[in-house]
Amino acid sequence: MQNILEGLNKSQYEAVVTAEGPSLVIAGAGSGKTKVLTHKIAYLIDEKGISPWNILAITFTNKAANEMKNRIEKLIGDKSNEMWIGTFHSICVRILRRYIDRIGFDKSFVIFDTGDQKSLVKQTLKELNIDDKLFTERGVLSEISNAKNEMLTPEGYLARANGEYRKEKIATIYELYQKKLKQNNGLDFDDIINNTIQILMENPDALEYYQEKFKYVLVDEYQDTNKAQFTLVVLLSSRHGNITVVGDNDQRNLLF
């Protein structure tokens, strides 16, 4: 235990040993936010006896996830192998591979990259006879992505258009784009999170399984979460309430 708590300042120590309930850690860049998460995970496993299987750690990049894994292994060895550490998207893909058939997709779904998405938008514009000079693929995809981050369906996006011509057109494109994705048994990057949320909200057994599995949820760079990511975190952590989030106090969009 000396190794796990060694080198922590007073605030870091307090955050690490506060095992139960919600914790919000706000600190600037380079102040040891990731250190708090890694040492807290090691503390939960080694000192509190929590099964690694019951811990979920979410980061924003694969690089950050790998760094976190390495740091935890240095503290407690391979005991952490059973815990889930990954990005929002990698975590959601694991859930989708198990349950996506519940929302009408085959489990062998494909994820469209940017090039695939642009090609699909191009097909959609052509089919709808919409000028791609006025509605560029990049611009349309940006609007659709923003809508999905706000958890807006094509119908929800249209409702917010308030009669604005451009937004009404994009709502039409968005709707057909989604239909074409499903016809191809495909998801784009933003669908990965939203479809996971849909599955959890529409299937109580799946929600219960993951809520019971993830008794402790930890989120890095929390200030960068959008509405969809926030909703996912709330769904997964609401049963036990043991959630730790760390964020940068130089940011202004912390959600709580």
Accessible surface in RSA format (square Angstrom, percent):
REM  Atomic radii and reference values for relative SASA: ProtOr
REM  Chains: A
REM  Algorithm: Lee & Richards
REM  Probe-radius: 1.40
REM  Slices: 20
REM RES _ NUM      All-atoms   Total-Side   Main-Chain    Non-polar    All polar
REM                ABS   REL    ABS   REL    ABS   REL    ABS   REL    ABS   REL
RES MET A   1    88.60  45.9  48.60  32.2  40.01  95.3  48.24  41.0  40.36  53.5
RES GLN A   2   132.30  74.0 124.55  91.0   7.75  18.5  58.36 124.2  73.94  56.1
RES ASN A   3   107.41  74.1  99.47  96.1   7.94  19.1  18.05  43.4  89.35  86.4
RES ILE A   4     3.63   2.1   3.63   2.7   0.00   0.0   3.63   2.6   0.00   0.0
RES LEU A   5    41.90  23.3  33.20  23.8   8.70  21.9  33.91  23.8   7.98  21.5
RES GLU A   6    98.90  56.8  86.82  65.7  12.07  28.7  29.67  57.4  69.23  56.5
RES GLY A   7    58.96  72.7   0.00   N/A  58.96  72.7  35.67  97.9  23.29  52.2
RES LEU A   8    24.97  13.9   0.00   0.0  24.97  62.8   0.55   0.4  24.42  65.7
RES ASN A   9    84.87  58.5  73.38  70.9  11.49  27.7  45.01 108.3  39.86  38.5
RES LYS A  10   181.92  88.8 168.27 103.2  13.65  32.5 117.14 105.4  64.78  69.0
RES SER A  11    84.42  71.3  75.84 101.2   8.58  19.8  38.02  81.0  46.40  65.0
RES GLN A  12    20.83  11.6  19.64  14.4   1.19   2.8   9.74  20.7  11.09   8.4
RES TYR A  13   102.29  47.8 102.29  58.2   0.00   0.0  63.66  47.8  38.62  47.6
RES GLU A  14   111.09  63.8 110.49  83.6   0.60   1.4  34.75  67.2  76.33  62.3
RES ALA A  15    13.75  12.6   7.64  11.8   6.11  13.9  13.38  18.8   0.37   1.0
RES VAL A  16     0.00   0.0   0.00   0.0   0.00   0.0   0.00   0.0   0.00   0.0
RES VAL A  17    43.54  28.7  29.52  26.7  14.02  33.8  29.52  25.7  14.02  38.0
RES THR A  18    54.05  38.4  47.73  48.4   6.32  15.1  41.18  55.3  12.87  19.5
RES ALA A  19    10.55   9.7   4.10   6.3   6.45  14.7   4.10   5.8   6.45  17.1
RES GLU A  20   102.19  58.7  87.48  66.2  14.71  35.0  62.75 121.4  39.43  32.2
RES GLY A  21    21.48  26.5   0.00   N/A  21.48  26.5  19.17  52.6   2.31   5.2
RES PRO A  22    99.35  72.4  79.19  72.2  20.16  73.3  79.34  65.5  20.01 124.3
RES SER A  23    17.90  15.1   9.52  12.7   8.38  19.3  14.34  30.5   3.56   5.0
RES LEU A  24    71.14  39.6  38.62  27.6  32.52  81.8  38.62  27.1  32.52  87.5
RES VAL A  25    25.24  16.6  22.08  20.0   3.16   7.6  25.24  21.9   0.00   0.0
RES ILE A  26    81.28  46.3  52.80  39.3  28.47  68.6  52.80  38.0  28.47  77.3
RES ALA A  27    22.74  20.9  18.50  28.6   4.24   9.6  22.74  32.0   0.00   0.0
RES GLY A  28    20.12  24.8   0.00   N/A  20.12  24.8  14.75  40.5   5.37  12.0
RES ALA A  29    85.37  78.5  58.29  90.0  27.08  61.6  59.48  83.8  25.89  68.6
RES GLY A  30    87.29 107.6   0.00   N/A  87.29 107.6  42.87 117.6  44.42  99.5
RES SER A  31    51.96  43.9  28.70  38.3  23.27  53.6  40.19  85.6  11.77  16.5
RES GLY A  32    23.69  29.2   0.00   N/A  23.69  29.2  18.97  52.0   4.73  10.6
RES LYS A  33    19.00   9.3  14.83   9.1   4.17   9.9   4.57   4.1  14.44  15.4
RES THR A  34    32.16  22.9  30.39  30.8   1.77   4.2  11.90  16.0  20.26  30.6
RES LYS A  35    60.08  29.3  59.74  36.7   0.34   0.8  29.69  26.7  30.39  32.4
RES VAL A  36     3.21   2.1   3.21   2.9   0.00   0.0   3.21   2.8   0.00   0.0
RES LEU A  37     0.32   0.2   0.32   0.2   0.00   0.0   0.32   0.2   0.00   0.0
RES THR A  38     0.82   0.6   0.82   0.8   0.00   0.0   0.00   0.0   0.82   1.2
RES HIS A  39    18.38  10.0  18.38  12.8   0.00   0.0   5.67   5.8  12.71  14.8
RES LYS A  40     2.72   1.3   2.72   1.7   0.00   0.0   2.26   2.0   0.46   0.5
RES ILE A  41     0.03   0.0   0.03   0.0   0.00   0.0   0.03   0.0   0.00   0.0
RES ALA A  42     0.00   0.0   0.00   0.0   0.00   0.0   0.00   0.0   0.00   0.0
RES TYR A  43    24.74  11.6  24.74  14.1   0.00   0.0   3.40   2.6  21.34  26.3
RES LEU A  44     0.99   0.6   0.99   0.7   0.00   0.0   0.99   0.7   0.00   0.0
RES ILE A  45    15.00   8.5   5.96   4.4   9.04  21.8   5.96   4.3   9.04  24.5
RES ASP A  46    60.32  42.3  29.68  29.5  30.64  72.5   6.41  15.1  53.91  53.8
RES GLU A  47    87.88  50.5  64.16  48.5  23.72  56.5   4.27   8.3  83.61  68.3
RES LYS A  48    97.46  47.5  71.08  43.6  26.38  62.8  21.35  19.2  76.11  81.1
RES GLY A  49    61.81  76.2   0.00   N/A  61.81  76.2  31.91  87.6  29.89  66.9
RES ILE A  50    33.32  19.0  29.24  21.8   4.08   9.8  31.16  22.4   2.16   5.9
RES SER A  51    48.09  40.6  39.25  52.4   8.84  20.4  34.03  72.5  14.06  19.7
RES PRO A  52    22.14  16.1  22.14  20.2   0.00   0.0  22.14  18.3   0.00   0.0
RES TRP A  53   107.19  43.0 106.94  51.8   0.25   0.6  88.94  47.4  18.25  29.6
RES ASN A  54    22.82  15.7  22.82  22.1   0.00   0.0   0.00   0.0  22.82  22.1
RES ILE A  55     0.06   0.0   0.00   0.0   0.06   0.1   0.00   0.0   0.06   0.2
RES LEU A  56     0.00   0.0   0.00   0.0   0.00   0.0   0.00   0.0   0.00   0.0
RES ALA A  57     0.19   0.2   0.19   0.3   0.00   0.0   0.19   0.3   0.00   0.0
RES ILE A  58     0.31   0.2   0.01   0.0   0.30   0.7   0.01   0.0   0.30   0.8
RES THR A  59     0.33   0.2   0.33   0.3   0.00   0.0   0.33   0.4   0.00   0.0
RES PHE A  60    60.29  30.2  36.93  22.9  23.36  60.8  38.38  23.3  21.92  62.7
RES THR A  61    72.19  51.3  68.82  69.8   3.36   8.0  66.70  89.6   5.49   8.3
RES ASN A  62   103.80  71.6  98.83  95.5   4.97  12.0  26.11  62.8  77.69  75.1
RES LYS A  63   169.44  82.7 159.74  98.0   9.70  23.1 107.81  97.0  61.64  65.7
RES ALA A  64    28.65  26.3  25.26  39.0   3.40   7.7  27.40  38.6   1.25   3.3
RES ALA A  65     4.83   4.4   4.83   7.5   0.00   0.0   4.83   6.8   0.00   0.0
RES ASN A  66    78.15  53.9  77.40  74.8   0.76   1.8  20.39  49.1  57.76  55.8
RES GLU A  67    73.21  42.0  69.00  52.2   4.21  10.0  28.96  56.0  44.25  36.1
RES MET A  68     0.39   0.2   0.39   0.3   0.00   0.0   0.39   0.3   0.00   0.0
RES LYS A  69    83.58  40.8  82.98  50.9   0.59   1.4  38.47  34.6  45.11  48.1
RES ASN A  70    83.02  57.2  81.05  78.3   1.97   4.7  17.75  42.7  65.27  63.1
RES ARG A  71    86.68  36.4  84.27  43.0   2.41   5.7  31.47  43.0  55.22  33.5
RES ILE A  72     0.00   0.0   0.00   0.0   0.00   0.0   0.00   0.0   0.00   0.0
RES GLU A  73    76.62  44.0  68.94  52.2   7.69  18.3  13.72  26.5  62.90  51.4
RES LYS A  74   181.68  88.6 142.96  87.7  38.73  92.2  93.25  83.9  88.43  94.2
RES LEU A  75    42.59  23.7  21.69  15.5  20.91  52.6  23.19  16.3  19.40  52.2
RES ILE A  76    13.56   7.7   0.00   0.0  13.56  32.7   8.19   5.9   5.37  14.6
RES GLY A  77    33.71  41.6   0.00   N/A  33.71  41.6  30.49  83.7   3.22   7.2
RES ASP A  78   106.30  74.5  94.19  93.7  12.12  28.6  24.54  57.8  81.76  81.5
RES LYS A  79   101.87  49.7  89.53  54.9  12.33  29.4  69.84  62.9  32.02  34.1
RES SER A  80     6.30   5.3   3.31   4.4   2.98   6.9   0.00   0.0   6.30   8.8
RES ASN A  81    98.68  68.0  67.67  65.4  31.00  74.7  30.77  74.1  67.90  65.6
RES GLU A  82   111.15  63.8 100.21  75.8  10.94  26.0  42.57  82.3  68.58  56.0
RES MET A  83    11.48   5.9   0.18   0.1  11.30  26.9   0.18   0.2  11.30  15.0
RES TRP A  84    18.69   7.5  18.18   8.8   0.50   1.2  17.35   9.3   1.34   2.2
RES ILE A  85    16.86   9.6   4.28   3.2  12.58  30.3   4.28   3.1  12.58  34.1
RES GLY A  86     4.64   5.7   0.00   N/A   4.64   5.7   4.64  12.7   0.00   0.0
RES THR A  87    13.49   9.6  13.48  13.7   0.01   0.0   8.53  11.5   4.96   7.5
RES PHE A  88     2.56   1.3   2.04   1.3   0.51   1.3   2.04   1.2   0.51   1.5
RES HIS A  89    30.73  16.8  30.58  21.3   0.16   0.4  21.59  22.2   9.15  10.6
RES SER A  90    44.89  37.9  36.90  49.2   7.99  18.4  40.19  85.6   4.70   6.6
RES ILE A  91     2.10   1.2   2.10   1.6   0.00   0.0   2.10   1.5   0.00   0.0
RES CYS A  92     0.00   0.0   0.00   0.0   0.00   0.0   0.00   0.0   0.00   0.0
RES VAL A  93    31.72  20.9  31.72  28.7   0.00   0.0  31.72  27.6   0.00   0.0
RES ARG A  94   121.56  51.0 109.72  55.9  11.84  28.2  39.99  54.6  81.58  49.4
RES ILE A  95     0.00   0.0   0.00   0.0   0.00   0.0   0.00   0.0   0.00   0.0
RES LEU A  96     0.00   0.0   0.00   0.0   0.00   0.0   0.00   0.0   0.00   0.0
RES ARG A  97   100.63  42.3  92.11  47.0   8.52  20.3  46.59  63.7  54.04  32.8
RES ARG A  98   109.81  46.1  99.77  50.9  10.04  23.9  38.10  52.1  71.71  43.5
RES TYR A  99    17.49   8.2  17.49  10.0   0.00   0.0   8.59   6.5   8.90  11.0
RES ILE A 100     0.00   0.0   0.00   0.0   0.00   0.0   0.00   0.0   0.00   0.0
RES ASP A 101    76.93  53.9  58.58  58.3  18.34  43.4  20.25  47.7  56.68  56.5
RES ARG A 102   106.96  44.9  72.57  37.0  34.39  81.9  30.28  41.4  76.68  46.5
RES ILE A 103    16.07   9.1   2.87   2.1  13.21  31.8  12.05   8.7   4.03  10.9
RES GLY A 104    57.32  70.7   0.00   N/A  57.32  70.7  31.23  85.7  26.09  58.4
RES PHE A 105    22.77  11.4  16.31  10.1   6.45  16.8  19.01  11.5   3.75  10.7
RES ASP A 106    84.19  59.0  74.46  74.1   9.73  23.0  26.04  61.3  58.15  58.0
RES LYS A 107    96.37  47.0  89.58  55.0   6.78  16.2  47.18  42.5  49.18  52.4
RES SER A 108    79.49  67.2  60.81  81.2  18.68  43.0  50.48 107.5  29.01  40.6
RES PHE A 109     3.45   1.7   0.00   0.0   3.45   9.0   0.00   0.0   3.45   9.9
RES VAL A 110    76.94  50.6  73.35  66.4   3.59   8.6  76.94  66.9   0.00   0.0
RES ILE A 111    69.20  39.4  45.16  33.6  24.04  57.9  45.16  32.5  24.04  65.2
RES PHE A 112    25.67  12.8  23.26  14.4   2.41   6.3  23.36  14.2   2.31   6.6
RES ASP A 113    88.90  62.3  80.30  79.9   8.60  20.3  44.19 104.0  44.71  44.6
RES THR A 114    84.22  59.9  81.88  83.0   2.34   5.6  46.97  63.1  37.25  56.3
RES GLY A 115    43.62  53.8   0.00   N/A  43.62  53.8  36.43 100.0   7.19  16.1
RES ASP A 116    63.13  44.2  58.94  58.7   4.20   9.9   7.96  18.7  55.18  55.0
RES GLN A 117    24.34  13.6  24.34  17.8   0.00   0.0   0.18   0.4  24.17  18.3
RES LYS A 118    64.67  31.5  64.35  39.5   0.32   0.8  29.50  26.6  35.17  37.5
RES SER A 119    58.81  49.7  54.20  72.3   4.60  10.6  25.46  54.2  33.34  46.7
RES LEU A 120     5.61   3.1   5.24   3.8   0.37   0.9   5.35   3.8   0.26   0.7
RES VAL A 121     0.00   0.0   0.00   0.0   0.00   0.0   0.00   0.0   0.00   0.0
RES LYS A 122   122.37  59.7 121.31  74.4   1.06   2.5  63.86  57.5  58.51  62.3
RES GLN A 123    95.74  53.5  88.24  64.5   7.50  17.9  36.82  78.4  58.92  44.7
RES THR A 124     0.00   0.0   0.00   0.0   0.00   0.0   0.00   0.0   0.00   0.0
RES LEU A 125     2.77   1.5   2.75   2.0   0.02   0.0   2.75   1.9   0.02   0.0
RES LYS A 126   176.17  85.9 154.40  94.7  21.77  51.8 106.07  95.5  70.10  74.7
RES GLU A 127   109.45  62.8  75.57  57.2  33.88  80.7  41.30  79.9  68.15  55.6
RES LEU A 128    56.12  31.3  35.04  25.1  21.08  53.0  38.94  27.3  17.18  46.2
RES ASN A 129   140.28  96.7 116.79 112.9  23.49  56.6  27.58  66.4 112.71 108.9
RES ILE A 130    18.90  10.8   7.11   5.3  11.79  28.4  10.68   7.7   8.22  22.3
RES ASP A 131    72.98  51.1  57.29  57.0  15.69  37.1  30.74  72.4  42.23  42.1
RES ASP A 132    63.60  44.5  54.45  54.2   9.14  21.6  10.85  25.5  52.74  52.6
RES LYS A 133   171.93  83.9 147.41  90.4  24.51  58.4 105.69  95.1  66.24  70.6
RES LEU A 134   120.07  66.9 107.90  77.2  12.17  30.6 110.28  77.4   9.79  26.4
RES PHE A 135     7.39   3.7   7.39   4.6   0.00   0.0   7.39   4.5   0.00   0.0
RES THR A 136    65.86  46.8  64.41  65.3   1.45   3.5  55.29  74.3  10.57  16.0
RES GLU A 137    43.65  25.1  40.68  30.8   2.97   7.1   5.12   9.9  38.53  31.5
RES ARG A 138   172.19  72.3 167.98  85.6   4.21  10.0  63.92  87.4 108.27  65.6
RES GLY A 139    22.94  28.3   0.00   N/A  22.94  28.3  21.23  58.3   1.71   3.8
RES VAL A 140     0.00   0.0   0.00   0.0   0.00   0.0   0.00   0.0   0.00   0.0
RES LEU A 141    19.06  10.6  16.35  11.7   2.71   6.8  16.63  11.7   2.43   6.5
RES SER A 142    58.40  49.4  49.79  66.4   8.61  19.8  29.32  62.4  29.08  40.7
RES GLU A 143    47.91  27.5  47.62  36.0   0.29   0.7   5.32  10.3  42.59  34.8
RES ILE A 144     2.23   1.3   1.80   1.3   0.43   1.0   2.23   1.6   0.00   0.0
RES SER A 145    33.68  28.5  32.95  44.0   0.74   1.7  17.94  38.2  15.75  22.1
RES ASN A 146    83.13  57.3  80.95  78.2   2.18   5.3  24.23  58.3  58.90  56.9
RES ALA A 147     3.66   3.4   0.00   0.0   3.66   8.3   3.13   4.4   0.54   1.4
RES LYS A 148     3.62   1.8   3.01   1.8   0.61   1.4   3.42   3.1   0.20   0.2
RES ASN A 149    40.49  27.9  40.20  38.8   0.29   0.7   6.14  14.8  34.35  33.2
RES GLU A 150    71.82  41.2  70.98  53.7   0.84   2.0  22.22  43.0  49.60  40.5
RES MET A 151    62.14  32.2  37.20  24.6  24.94  59.4  40.98  34.8  21.16  28.0
RES LEU A 152    29.32  16.3  25.84  18.5   3.48   8.8  27.35  19.2   1.97   5.3
RES THR A 153    76.17  54.2  72.52  73.5   3.66   8.7  66.34  89.1   9.83  14.9
RES PRO A 154    19.14  13.9  17.92  16.3   1.22   4.4  18.35  15.2   0.79   4.9
RES GLU A 155   110.06  63.2 103.08  78.0   6.98  16.6  68.64 132.8  41.41  33.8
RES GLY A 156    20.96  25.8   0.00   N/A  20.96  25.8  19.47  53.4   1.49   3.3
RES TYR A 157    14.73   6.9  14.03   8.0   0.70   1.8  14.03  10.5   0.70   0.9
RES LEU A 158    89.03  49.6  83.61  59.8   5.41  13.6  83.61  58.7   5.41  14.6
RES ALA A 159    77.02  70.8  47.66  73.5  29.36  66.8  59.71  84.1  17.32  45.9
RES ARG A 160   137.70  57.8 123.70  63.1  14.00  33.3  50.24  68.7  87.46  53.0
RES ALA A 161     2.62   2.4   0.21   0.3   2.41   5.5   0.22   0.3   2.40   6.4
RES ASN A 162   138.57  95.6  97.90  94.6  40.66  97.9  39.74  95.6  98.83  95.5
RES GLY A 163    57.72  71.2   0.00   N/A  57.72  71.2  26.35  72.3  31.38  70.3
RES GLU A 164    86.42  49.6  77.88  58.9   8.54  20.3  37.84  73.2  48.58  39.7
RES TYR A 165   143.39  66.9 138.17  78.6   5.22  13.6 110.05  82.7  33.34  41.1
RES ARG A 166    93.53  39.3  92.29  47.0   1.25   3.0  47.88  65.4  45.65  27.7
RES LYS A 167    64.23  31.3  64.23  39.4   0.00   0.0  38.92  35.0  25.31  27.0
RES GLU A 168    67.33  38.7  65.56  49.6   1.77   4.2  14.74  28.5  52.59  42.9
RES LYS A 169    69.07  33.7  68.48  42.0   0.59   1.4  20.59  18.5  48.48  51.6
RES ILE A 170     1.73   1.0   1.73   1.3   0.00   0.0   1.73   1.2   0.00   0.0
RES ALA A 171     4.57   4.2   2.85   4.4   1.73   3.9   3.19   4.5   1.38   3.7
RES THR A 172    60.77  43.2  57.00  57.8   3.77   9.0  35.19  47.3  25.59  38.7
RES ILE A 173     0.00   0.0   0.00   0.0   0.00   0.0   0.00   0.0   0.00   0.0
RES TYR A 174     6.41   3.0   6.41   3.6   0.00   0.0   0.41   0.3   6.00   7.4
RES GLU A 175    71.23  40.9  70.48  53.3   0.75   1.8  10.72  20.7  60.50  49.4
RES LEU A 176    28.64  15.9  27.84  19.9   0.80   2.0  28.49  20.0   0.15   0.4
RES TYR A 177     0.00   0.0   0.00   0.0   0.00   0.0   0.00   0.0   0.00   0.0
RES GLN A 178    49.19  27.5  44.89  32.8   4.30  10.2  18.50  39.4  30.69  23.3
RES LYS A 179   114.40  55.8 107.89  66.2   6.51  15.5  65.85  59.3  48.55  51.7
RES LYS A 180    28.72  14.0  28.72  17.6   0.00   0.0   2.85   2.6  25.86  27.6
RES LEU A 181     2.52   1.4   2.52   1.8   0.00   0.0   2.52   1.8   0.00   0.0
RES LYS A 182   100.75  49.2  90.37  55.4  10.39  24.7  52.35  47.1  48.40  51.6
RES GLN A 183   142.67  79.8 101.50  74.2  41.16  98.0  47.92 102.0  94.75  71.9
RES ASN A 184    78.42  54.1  60.11  58.1  18.31  44.1  11.32  27.2  67.11  64.9
RES ASN A 185    35.11  24.2  34.77  33.6   0.34   0.8  26.28  63.2   8.83   8.5
RES GLY A 186     0.44   0.5   0.00   N/A   0.44   0.5   0.00   0.0   0.44   1.0
RES LEU A 187     0.75   0.4   0.75   0.5   0.00   0.0   0.75   0.5   0.00   0.0
RES ASP A 188     1.55   1.1   1.55   1.5   0.00   0.0   0.14   0.3   1.41   1.4
RES PHE A 189   111.78  55.9 111.60  69.1   0.18   0.5 111.60  67.7   0.18   0.5
RES ASP A 190    24.60  17.2  20.18  20.1   4.42  10.5   3.55   8.3  21.06  21.0
RES ASP A 191     6.61   4.6   6.61   6.6   0.00   0.0   0.90   2.1   5.70   5.7
RES ILE A 192     2.20   1.2   2.20   1.6   0.00   0.0   2.20   1.6   0.00   0.0
RES ILE A 193     6.86   3.9   6.86   5.1   0.00   0.0   6.86   4.9   0.00   0.0
RES ASN A 194    28.78  19.8  23.65  22.8   5.13  12.4  17.39  41.9  11.38  11.0
RES ASN A 195    17.52  12.1  17.52  16.9   0.00   0.0   0.00   0.0  17.52  16.9
RES THR A 196     0.00   0.0   0.00   0.0   0.00   0.0   0.00   0.0   0.00   0.0
RES ILE A 197     3.43   2.0   3.43   2.6   0.00   0.0   3.43   2.5   0.00   0.0
RES GLN A 198    70.86  39.6  65.45  47.8   5.41  12.9  21.67  46.1  49.19  37.3
RES ILE A 199     0.00   0.0   0.00   0.0   0.00   0.0   0.00   0.0   0.00   0.0
RES LEU A 200     0.58   0.3   0.00   0.0   0.58   1.5   0.00   0.0   0.58   1.6
RES MET A 201   121.99  63.2  88.72  58.7  33.27  79.2  84.54  71.9  37.45  49.6
RES GLU A 202   106.15  60.9  78.33  59.3  27.82  66.2  39.50  76.4  66.65  54.4
RES ASN A 203    19.86  13.7  18.72  18.1   1.14   2.7   1.14   2.7  18.72  18.1
RES PRO A 204   103.58  75.5  97.82  89.2   5.76  20.9 100.89  83.3   2.69  16.7
RES ASP A 205    76.13  53.3  65.40  65.1  10.73  25.4  46.15 108.6  29.99  29.9
RES ALA A 206     0.00   0.0   0.00   0.0   0.00   0.0   0.00   0.0   0.00   0.0
RES LEU A 207    35.11  19.6  35.11  25.1   0.00   0.0  35.11  24.7   0.00   0.0
RES GLU A 208    90.21  51.8  89.46  67.7   0.75   1.8  17.40  33.7  72.81  59.4
RES TYR A 209    72.54  33.9  63.90  36.4   8.64  22.5  58.77  44.2  13.77  17.0
RES TYR A 210     4.07   1.9   4.07   2.3   0.00   0.0   0.63   0.5   3.44   4.2
RES GLN A 211    15.90   8.9  15.66  11.4   0.23   0.6   0.00   0.0  15.90  12.1
RES GLU A 212    68.41  39.3  67.94  51.4   0.47   1.1  43.10  83.4  25.31  20.7
RES LYS A 213     7.59   3.7   2.46   1.5   5.13  12.2   7.17   6.5   0.42   0.4
RES PHE A 214     1.43   0.7   0.00   0.0   1.43   3.7   0.00   0.0   1.43   4.1
RES LYS A 215    62.19  30.3  60.88  37.4   1.31   3.1  44.35  39.9  17.84  19.0
RES TYR A 216    15.35   7.2  15.35   8.7   0.00   0.0   6.25   4.7   9.09  11.2
RES VAL A 217     0.94   0.6   0.45   0.4   0.50   1.2   0.45   0.4   0.50   1.4
RES LEU A 218     1.87   1.0   1.74   1.2   0.13   0.3   1.74   1.2   0.13   0.4
RES VAL A 219     0.00   0.0   0.00   0.0   0.00   0.0   0.00   0.0   0.00   0.0
RES ASP A 220     5.52   3.9   5.52   5.5   0.00   0.0   0.30   0.7   5.22   5.2
RES GLU A 221    56.54  32.5  56.54  42.8   0.00   0.0  19.42  37.6  37.12  30.3
RES TYR A 222     0.08   0.0   0.06   0.0   0.02   0.1   0.00   0.0   0.08   0.1
RES GLN A 223     7.42   4.1   7.40   5.4   0.03   0.1   0.00   0.0   7.42   5.6
RES ASP A 224    73.38  51.4  55.37  55.1  18.01  42.6  16.06  37.8  57.32  57.2
RES THR A 225     6.37   4.5   0.05   0.1   6.32  15.1   0.00   0.0   6.37   9.6
RES ASN A 226    39.18  27.0  30.79  29.8   8.39  20.2  25.45  61.2  13.74  13.3
RES LYS A 227    99.21  48.4  91.58  56.2   7.63  18.2  53.95  48.6  45.27  48.2
RES ALA A 228     3.67   3.4   3.67   5.7   0.00   0.0   3.67   5.2   0.00   0.0
RES GLN A 229    13.33   7.5  13.33   9.7   0.00   0.0   0.00   0.0  13.33  10.1
RES PHE A 230    58.68  29.4  58.68  36.3   0.00   0.0  58.68  35.6   0.00   0.0
RES THR A 231    28.70  20.4  26.73  27.1   1.97   4.7  20.55  27.6   8.16  12.3
RES LEU A 232     0.13   0.1   0.13   0.1   0.00   0.0   0.13   0.1   0.00   0.0
RES VAL A 233     0.82   0.5   0.82   0.7   0.00   0.0   0.82   0.7   0.00   0.0
RES VAL A 234    63.86  42.0  62.56  56.6   1.31   3.1  63.86  55.5   0.00   0.0
RES LEU A 235    27.45  15.3  26.86  19.2   0.60   1.5  27.45  19.3   0.00   0.0
RES LEU A 236     1.08   0.6   0.00   0.0   1.08   2.7   0.00   0.0   1.08   2.9
RES SER A 237     8.82   7.5   6.30   8.4   2.51   5.8   2.36   5.0   6.45   9.0
RES SER A 238    69.56  58.8  36.65  48.9  32.91  75.8  36.05  76.8  33.51  47.0
RES ARG A 239   113.70  47.7  77.87  39.7  35.82  85.3  30.53  41.7  83.17  50.4
RES HIS A 240    64.78  35.4  38.04  26.4  26.74  68.4  25.28  26.1  39.50  46.0
RES GLY A 241    26.04  32.1   0.00   N/A  26.04  32.1  25.59  70.2   0.45   1.0
RES ASN A 242    16.87  11.6  12.35  11.9   4.52  10.9   2.22   5.3  14.65  14.2
RES ILE A 243    14.68   8.4  14.28  10.6   0.40   1.0  14.31  10.3   0.37   1.0
RES THR A 244     5.02   3.6   4.85   4.9   0.17   0.4   0.00   0.0   5.02   7.6
RES VAL A 245     0.44   0.3   0.44   0.4   0.00   0.0   0.44   0.4   0.00   0.0
RES VAL A 246     0.00   0.0   0.00   0.0   0.00   0.0   0.00   0.0   0.00   0.0
RES GLY A 247     0.00   0.0   0.00   N/A   0.00   0.0   0.00   0.0   0.00   0.0
RES ASP A 248    15.91  11.1  15.91  15.8   0.00   0.0   0.89   2.1  15.02  15.0
RES ASN A 249    77.01  53.1  64.95  62.8  12.06  29.0  14.58  35.1  62.43  60.3
RES ASP A 250   101.16  70.9  82.34  82.0  18.83  44.5  22.57  53.1  78.60  78.4
RES GLN A 251    75.97  42.5  69.92  51.1   6.05  14.4   1.71   3.6  74.25  56.3
RES ARG A 252   205.30  86.2 169.07  86.2  36.23  86.3  85.48 116.8 119.81  72.6
RES ASN A 253    76.62  52.8  68.10  65.8   8.52  20.5  43.18 103.9  33.44  32.3
RES LEU A 254    48.07  26.8  23.79  17.0  24.28  61.0  23.79  16.7  24.28  65.3
RES LEU A 255    80.65  44.9  51.84  37.1  28.81  72.4  54.12  38.0  26.53  71.4
RES PHE A 256    97.90  49.0  72.40  44.8  25.50  66.3  97.76  59.3   0.14   0.4
END  Absolute sums over single chains surface
CHAIN  1 A    12559.0      10275.8       2283.2       6402.0       6156.9
END  Absolute sums over all chains
TOTAL         12559.0      10275.8       2283.2       6402.0       6156.9
